[in-house]
Amino acid sequence: MKLTATREAFLDPLQAIIGVVERRQTMPILANVLITARKGTVRMTATDLEVEMVATGEIAADGDGEVTLPGRKLLDICKALNDGAKIVVDITGDKATVRAGRSRFTLATLPATEFPVVEDIHAQQAITLPQGALKRLLEKTQFSMAHQDVRYYLNGLLLEIEKGRLRAVATDGHRLALCDVSLNAAADGNHQVIVPRKGVLELQRLLHADEDLTLSLGTNHIRVEVGTIRFTSKLIDGRFPDYQRVIPKQEGKFISADREDLKHSLYRTAILSNEKYRGIRLDLAENALRIQAHNPEQEEAEEELEVSYDGQSMEVGFNVNYLMDALGALDGETVSVQISDPSSSCLIWDAGTEGCQYVVMPMRL
């Protein structure tokens, strides 16, 4: 089999899928990219057994066939060549020769029959929505996912279709992020899936344009098709916590503050917080907020901020990173923070970021 194309025609699909290829593999075949030529179309596939990425390239083939080549080596060769260079890949036996101008590279191949491919995900539901809407959901929530938690279902992000809305929820047990968007066409029934961390990050990297995408949900997989790229990920098999129970209702007294001022005050105070626990104290009084931090070296930081608040005075501790993450995900100029009492979770939202809410549990200082 012989493949011919410009450097860019090889580079674009390779760059789209290479993030899935781990640098250290338990199986040698997973370091390779599957190149399939069929009916005049050339596709490249990469997988780590959890996430699969398929991209179509404008590459000419002299017939049907398939082969696997070392993914990162092929990408590095294409990157190193001059712009517009013509590349010819000639596959003979267990070797592939890559030629471009006066450059020549010989790569080892592995049998395509050994490459694991997900063909049909048996989709139970498929919806169409703008790329920007899904990208926004992921950006506003993914930072709250757990990382290597023994509660494996927290090491991912919940996607839920309910009553014509698509909702994303992430929690690590100490904080929770929720964001939802309305779907143009009402989706039938309710559907919940948990997408693993790597799948979420790869999908977020893939989305960028305003074009529509197709999102398909199967029993064990999620699939997103964007232009010439197809993303497939296994789902986490588990039951996500009942997130509705931990979200306080928006009622009673709440703090209203300039979002940027509050974020910068927290950032400055955090400099002298305990490096391990990152705890800060919020001291609330009428129309005033004092933020305090101290560390084992007996160093202290204090900030005073003018806010709108006429509730009871109280002191409550929080992880400052969690508060800053939530404030960084919001878009509006004014943020609302509701704290019922020192032992209750706080609820953070703003009028300018529709459909997004953040919950942060208090901590003892």
Secondary structure, DSSP 8 states (H G I E B T S, - for coil): -EEEEEHHHHHHHHHHHGGGS-SS-SSGGGGEEEEEEETTEEEEEEE-SSEEEEEEE--EESSSEEEEEEHHHHHHHHHHS-TT-EEEEEEETTEEEEEETTEEEEEE-B-GGGS--------SEEEEEEHHHHHHHHHHHGGGS-SS-SSGGGSEEEEEEETTEEEEEEE-SSEEEEEEEE-SS---S-EEEEEEHHHHHHHHHH--SSSEEEEEE-SSEEEEEETTEEEEEE---S----GGGGS--S-S--EEEEHHHHHHHHHHHHTTS-TTT-EEEEEEETTEEEEEEE-TTS-EEEEEEE-B--S--EEEEEEHHHHHHHHHH--SSEEEEEE-STTS-EEEE-TTSTTEEEEE-----
